[in-house]
């Protein structure tokens, strides 16, 4: 790894800020790794008294615009063209596709002006369609480009940008073999950056903040989540298993605001002792790190961010991939960990019986649970943000 204080002398000596152009977004999986990395770069530069000047280029209606605004980061809009993939070639020339694809050259022209005017020391692209015009503009303007891939498989945007990149940072060793031979030498495994606060939770704080005083600490605790909006599929499967599950575990269930009333009705019908071991909530906020610290097993989707957090923490998990995820990436993520013995993946059969079978061994066999958690930890990279910051600063050094 690079010396943490390493910064080009010209950037440190003349008082000029280090200029970082960030692009990527559309989803949290692309947005939050970029945010975590730029904050890490900022801390790294501060060690040398160098200021960081950040500009985020993205879609005006994307998550990245809201996150950048909330974080006080300058934001500029770039036109994006989303390609709706289909096995039917006639659908590729649909009016929506034609309209969106016409945005690509406009976006490249906008991005080229942005890159030329901002003159970044380095560009960090974390995927999503908006990254394509900005990444191509970086190549046109001869600015170093670092591309980061969060998933096991290479996303479409990053496949386009791989040949333009100075460095390609990937999250798993197995991803290296999926890169074209002529760009593999530029690749490095960094892992997927995880927010520092996720790694700093305390189990006892979860007990107090959520008033989980009916939990039996001798039993394992299961955390169930379908993401911020919840998952009807996961919620229904858990609900069908509630009595069986609560006889063997404590459960914290983040079900999504729209589903909370239904799950609370189900909880009210449970025997008192079981109901005391079931905490259902629509949304999980600042207490999430503490809940993750408390959890022995997690039942969730298998997006890249979730995978990064749970492996960094070393949590045994049962993954229920979102079947409609782009490129079926969630299934690949879950199966990758299952093949390593680091999780259980429910792909073809997501019935209540299948979930019960997947959970049974983890709940009743502490040694098996610990072994799966240990293998998950082996897959994790809690220092991914530091590693990616190394790559970003080194790419700027190569100019």
C-alpha positions, 0 to 999 in steps of 0.5 A: 500500500502507498504511504498514507501521507503521500501527495505530489509535492507540487500539490502540497507546497504551493497551497493549491487544493487537490481537485477530485472529480467524482462521477457515478450514481443512480443507486446507493451501491454506486453513490455511497462508495464514492462518498466514503472514498472522497471523505477518506481522500480528504482525511488523507490529504489533511495530514499534509495540510492539503485541501480537497476541492471536490466536484461531483458530476451526475444526473440531476434526478439521481441519488447522487445529486441528493447525497452531494447536496446533503453533504455540501459537495458541489454538484454539476449535471451531466446528461445520461443515456440509459440503455434498456437491455433486452434479448429481443433486438427490436426492443433495443430500438424502442423510442425510449432507448433511441431518445436516451442513447441520443443523450450520450454524445450530449453528455460527453460534450458536457462532461468534456467541458466540465473536465476541461474547466475543473482540471481535476488531478484525478477522476473517480468513477464508481459506475452507473450510466452517468459515469460513462460520459465523464469517464470518456471525457477524462480520457479525452482530456488526458486526466487520470481515471480510476474506475471502481467496480462494486460487484463480483461481475463488471457492470456495463458502465465499467466495461465501457470505461475499462479501456480508458482507465488509468487504474481499475479497482475491483472488490473481489479477486474473482473479478480480475479474471473477468477483465479483458486481458489487455486491461488486467495489468491496470487492475487492483483489488481494493474491496468495496468501501464501507462507511466507517460508522457501520463498523463501530456499532455496539450490541448493548446500545441496540438493546437500549435504544430499541428497548429490546428488553424482552430478548433472551440473550442466550438465543441468537439474534436475527436481523431481517431487512429488505432495504429501506423500502422493505421487501414484500417477498422477504416480509411474507417469508419471515411472517410465515415462519414467525412462531418457528423462528421466535422459538429459536431466536430473537428477531429485529425486522426492518420491513419498510414503512408500507409494510409495518402495520401488517407485520405489527398485526402479525406480532400482536397475534403471537404468544406473549413470550414470542412477541417479546422477542420480535421487534418490527420497524419500518425504517432503520436509522442511526441505530443500524450499526448497533443492530448489526453488532447485535445480530448473529445472522442477517437475512437480506438482499445481496446488493454490493453494499450489503455484501461489503458491510456484512463481510467486513463485519463477519456476519453469517447471512442468508441472502435472498437476491433481488431477481430484477437487479441489473445483470442479475448481479445480486444472484452472482454476489450471493452465489459467490459467497455461498461457494466460499462457504461464507453465506447461504443463498436462496435463489430458485426456491424462496419459499418459507420452507426453504428459508426455514431449512437455510436458517435451521443449521445456523440457529441450532449449531453455534459452531457452524454459525461461527464458521460461516461468519469466519469465512465471511470475514475472510471475504471482507475488506474493512479497509477498502476505503483506505485502499481505494484512496491509495489508488486515487492518490497514486493515479494522480501521482502518475500524471 
